[in-house]
Amino acid sequence: MALSESILSERCLEQARGLVSSIESGDEGKAVDHLREISRLNETKMFQEIGRLTRELHDTLVGFGIETEISELAEHEIPDARERLSHVINVTDQAAHKTLTAVEEAIPVCSELEASASHIEIQWKRFISRDLSADEFRELSREIGSHLEISADRYTKIKLYLNDILMAQDFQDITGQIIRRVITLVQDVEDKLVGLIKLSGDLDSDLPKATKKPVEKVLEGPQVPGKESATALKSQDEVDDLLSSLGF
């Protein structure tokens, strides 16, 4: 047991004896004073215990490099992942736009060919049934010739539109790689946070349970990008200095 803890224990014992003596003598005022002093000493002891656990946790994190790794993730890896996901959204949007544009332009061409072929089919059935006059047959022949001429050009256009649709899908390879990398990053973050929670739980196992009290002011940890605070600690040295100034 540390010297400070030994002194605190002796003071608590002294106040406890005084409390018993005051109760036996019926001195209610002194009994209340002894109770207040015992409460203050217990709070001091708890404060020192919390400080000790904080120091152990801080030193362990620094030793394992977890705190540095989490800081690296927050400052570089996560912003990079955000930019990559934004790129995925952009290229996906571009691919969708190209695909829809190609489809919208191809539909009228297909409709034109369909209408021409349907009309020729009707007239051809009449020809098979010997229901066409000579003039109508000559008109049908011209329509067939015109249809064959424009078909080659229209099919070429449709082929180009289909090729545009196909080329627009090349984003999947790039975005797949990016998404897999982001998934790996998320898994890495999860593993580090789980390790941090386990580590914190091990160091906190000896901390006595106490009734929760409202805290007027809390100490902030190292800065996180985008969440800056004037009172937050900005480096490991500041954390060390703070703990040292509190006697831990």
C-alpha positions as CSV (number, residue, x, y, z in Angstrom):
1,M,0.0,0.0,0.0
2,A,1.3,3.5,-0.9
3,L,2.2,6.0,1.8
4,S,-0.7,8.3,0.8
5,E,-3.2,5.4,1.0
6,S,-1.8,4.4,4.4
7,I,-2.3,8.0,5.7
8,L,-5.8,8.1,4.4
9,S,-6.7,4.8,6.1
10,E,-5.3,6.0,9.4
11,R,-7.3,9.2,9.1
12,C,-10.5,7.3,8.3
13,L,-9.9,5.1,11.3
14,E,-9.3,8.1,13.5
15,Q,-12.5,9.8,12.3
16,A,-14.4,6.5,12.8
17,R,-13.3,6.3,16.4
18,G,-14.2,9.9,16.9
19,L,-17.7,9.2,15.4
20,V,-18.3,6.3,17.8
21,S,-17.1,8.4,20.7
22,S,-19.4,11.3,19.7
23,I,-22.4,9.0,19.4
24,E,-21.7,7.4,22.8
25,S,-21.4,10.9,24.4
26,G,-24.5,12.1,22.5
27,D,-22.6,14.9,20.8
28,E,-24.7,15.1,17.6
29,G,-22.7,18.1,16.1
30,K,-19.3,16.4,16.4
31,A,-20.8,13.1,15.0
32,V,-22.0,15.0,11.9
33,D,-18.5,16.6,11.5
34,H,-16.9,13.2,11.7
35,L,-19.2,11.8,9.1
36,R,-18.5,14.7,6.8
37,E,-14.7,14.2,7.2
38,I,-15.0,10.4,6.6
39,S,-17.0,11.2,3.4
40,R,-14.4,13.7,2.2
41,L,-11.6,11.2,2.9
42,N,-13.4,8.5,1.0
43,E,-13.9,10.8,-2.0
44,T,-10.2,11.7,-1.9
45,K,-9.3,8.0,-1.9
46,M,-11.7,7.3,-4.8
47,F,-10.2,10.2,-6.7
48,Q,-6.7,8.8,-6.3
49,E,-7.9,5.3,-7.4
50,I,-9.5,6.8,-10.5
51,G,-6.3,8.7,-11.2
52,R,-4.2,5.6,-10.8
53,L,-6.4,3.6,-13.2
54,T,-6.4,6.5,-15.7
55,R,-2.6,6.6,-15.6
56,E,-2.4,2.8,-16.1
57,L,-4.8,2.9,-19.0
58,H,-2.9,5.8,-20.6
59,D,0.5,4.2,-20.2
60,T,-0.8,0.8,-21.5
61,L,-2.4,2.4,-24.5
62,V,0.8,4.3,-25.3
63,G,2.8,1.1,-24.8
64,F,0.6,-0.9,-27.1
65,G,0.3,1.9,-29.6
66,I,-3.5,1.6,-29.6
67,E,-4.1,5.3,-28.9
68,T,-1.7,6.3,-31.7
69,E,-3.4,3.9,-34.1
70,I,-6.9,5.2,-33.3
71,S,-5.6,8.8,-33.7
72,E,-4.1,7.7,-37.1
73,L,-7.5,6.2,-38.1
74,A,-9.4,9.3,-37.1
75,E,-7.0,11.8,-38.8
76,H,-6.1,10.0,-42.0
77,E,-7.8,6.6,-42.7
78,I,-11.4,7.6,-42.0
79,P,-11.3,10.8,-44.0
80,D,-9.6,8.9,-46.9
81,A,-12.4,6.3,-46.7
82,R,-15.0,9.1,-46.8
83,E,-13.4,10.5,-50.0
84,R,-13.2,7.1,-51.6
85,L,-16.9,6.4,-50.8
86,S,-17.7,9.8,-52.3
87,H,-15.8,8.8,-55.4
88,V,-17.9,5.6,-55.5
89,I,-21.1,7.6,-55.4
90,N,-19.9,9.9,-58.2
91,V,-18.8,7.2,-60.6
92,T,-21.9,5.2,-59.9
93,D,-24.0,8.2,-60.6
94,Q,-22.1,8.8,-63.9
95,A,-22.5,5.2,-64.9
96,A,-26.3,5.4,-64.2
97,H,-26.6,8.6,-66.2
98,K,-24.7,7.1,-69.2
99,T,-26.8,3.9,-69.1
100,L,-30.1,5.8,-69.0
101,T,-29.0,8.2,-71.7
102,A,-28.1,5.3,-74.0
103,V,-31.3,3.5,-73.3
104,E,-33.4,6.6,-73.9
105,E,-31.7,7.2,-77.3
106,A,-31.9,3.6,-78.4
107,I,-35.7,3.2,-77.7
108,P,-36.8,5.5,-80.5
109,V,-34.5,3.8,-83.0
110,C,-35.9,0.4,-82.0
111,S,-39.5,1.8,-82.2
112,E,-38.8,3.1,-85.7
113,L,-37.5,-0.3,-86.9
114,E,-40.4,-2.1,-85.2
115,A,-43.0,0.1,-86.9
116,S,-41.4,-0.3,-90.3
117,A,-41.1,-4.1,-90.0
118,S,-44.7,-4.4,-88.7
119,H,-46.0,-2.5,-91.7
120,I,-44.0,-4.6,-94.1
121,E,-45.1,-7.8,-92.4
122,I,-48.8,-6.8,-92.9
123,Q,-48.3,-6.0,-96.6
124,W,-46.2,-9.2,-97.1
125,K,-49.1,-11.3,-95.7
126,R,-51.4,-9.6,-98.1
127,F,-49.0,-10.4,-100.9
128,I,-48.9,-14.1,-99.9
129,S,-52.7,-14.2,-99.9
130,R,-52.6,-12.6,-103.4
131,D,-54.5,-9.6,-102.0
132,L,-52.1,-7.0,-103.4
133,S,-52.6,-5.1,-106.6
134,A,-49.6,-4.5,-108.9
135,D,-49.2,-0.9,-107.7
136,E,-49.4,-2.0,-104.1
137,F,-46.7,-4.7,-104.7
138,R,-44.4,-2.1,-106.3
139,E,-44.9,0.2,-103.2
140,L,-44.2,-2.8,-101.0
141,S,-41.0,-3.5,-102.9
142,R,-39.9,0.1,-102.4
143,E,-40.7,-0.1,-98.6
144,I,-38.6,-3.3,-98.3
145,G,-35.7,-1.7,-100.0
146,S,-35.9,1.4,-97.9
147,H,-36.2,-0.7,-94.7
148,L,-33.1,-2.7,-95.6
149,E,-31.2,0.6,-96.3
150,I,-32.0,2.2,-93.0
151,S,-31.7,-1.0,-91.0
152,A,-28.0,-1.2,-91.3
153,D,-27.6,2.4,-90.0
154,R,-30.1,1.9,-87.2
155,Y,-28.5,-1.4,-86.1
156,T,-25.1,0.4,-86.0
157,K,-26.6,3.0,-83.7
158,I,-28.1,0.4,-81.5
159,K,-24.8,-1.4,-81.3
160,L,-23.1,1.9,-80.2
161,Y,-25.7,2.5,-77.5
162,L,-25.3,-1.1,-76.2
163,N,-21.5,-0.6,-76.2
164,D,-22.0,2.7,-74.2
165,I,-24.1,0.7,-71.7
166,L,-21.4,-2.0,-71.5
167,M,-18.6,0.5,-71.0
168,A,-20.5,2.4,-68.3
169,Q,-20.4,-0.8,-66.2
170,D,-16.6,-0.7,-65.9
171,F,-17.0,1.3,-62.7
172,Q,-17.9,-1.9,-60.8
173,D,-14.3,-3.1,-60.8
174,I,-13.0,0.1,-59.3
175,T,-15.8,0.7,-56.9
176,G,-15.6,-3.0,-55.8
177,Q,-11.9,-2.5,-54.9
178,I,-12.7,0.7,-53.0
179,I,-15.6,-0.8,-51.1
180,R,-13.5,-3.8,-50.1
181,R,-10.8,-1.5,-48.8
182,V,-13.3,0.5,-46.8
183,I,-14.8,-2.7,-45.4
184,T,-11.3,-3.7,-44.3
185,L,-10.8,-0.3,-42.6
186,V,-14.2,-0.7,-40.8
187,Q,-13.1,-4.1,-39.6
188,D,-9.8,-2.7,-38.4
189,V,-11.6,0.1,-36.5
190,E,-13.9,-2.5,-34.9
191,D,-11.0,-4.7,-33.8
192,K,-9.1,-1.8,-32.3
193,L,-12.2,-0.5,-30.4
194,V,-13.0,-4.0,-29.1
195,G,-9.4,-4.3,-28.0
196,L,-9.7,-0.9,-26.3
197,I,-12.9,-1.9,-24.5
198,K,-11.4,-5.1,-23.3
199,L,-8.3,-3.3,-22.1
200,S,-10.3,-0.7,-20.3
201,G,-12.4,-3.4,-18.7
202,D,-9.3,-5.2,-17.4
203,L,-7.9,-2.0,-15.8
204,D,-11.3,-1.0,-14.4
205,S,-12.0,-4.4,-12.8
206,D,-10.6,-3.3,-9.4
207,L,-12.6,0.0,-9.4
208,P,-15.3,-0.1,-6.6
209,K,-18.8,0.5,-7.7
210,A,-20.2,3.8,-6.5
211,T,-23.4,5.7,-6.9
212,K,-23.4,7.9,-10.0
213,K,-23.1,11.6,-9.2
214,P,-23.6,14.5,-11.7
215,V,-20.3,15.8,-13.0
216,E,-20.1,19.5,-13.5
217,K,-17.0,19.4,-15.7
218,V,-15.3,16.5,-17.4
219,L,-11.7,16.3,-18.8
220,E,-11.6,15.9,-22.6
221,G,-9.3,13.5,-24.4
222,P,-7.1,14.2,-27.4
223,Q,-8.6,16.3,-30.2
224,V,-10.6,14.6,-33.0
225,P,-10.7,16.3,-36.5
226,G,-13.8,18.3,-36.9
227,K,-14.6,18.2,-33.2
228,E,-12.1,20.7,-31.9
229,S,-12.5,22.2,-28.4
230,A,-10.6,24.9,-26.7
231,T,-10.4,22.8,-23.5
232,A,-9.5,19.5,-25.1
233,L,-6.1,17.9,-24.7
234,K,-4.2,18.0,-28.0
235,S,-1.3,15.6,-27.5
236,Q,0.1,12.7,-25.4
237,D,2.5,15.1,-23.6
238,E,-0.5,17.2,-22.4
239,V,-2.1,14.0,-21.1
240,D,1.1,13.1,-19.3
241,D,1.4,16.6,-17.8
242,L,-2.2,16.6,-16.6
243,L,-1.8,13.2,-14.8
244,S,1.5,14.3,-13.3
245,S,0.1,17.6,-12.0
246,L,-2.6,15.6,-10.3
247,G,0.0,13.4,-8.7
248,F,-0.4,10.3,-10.8
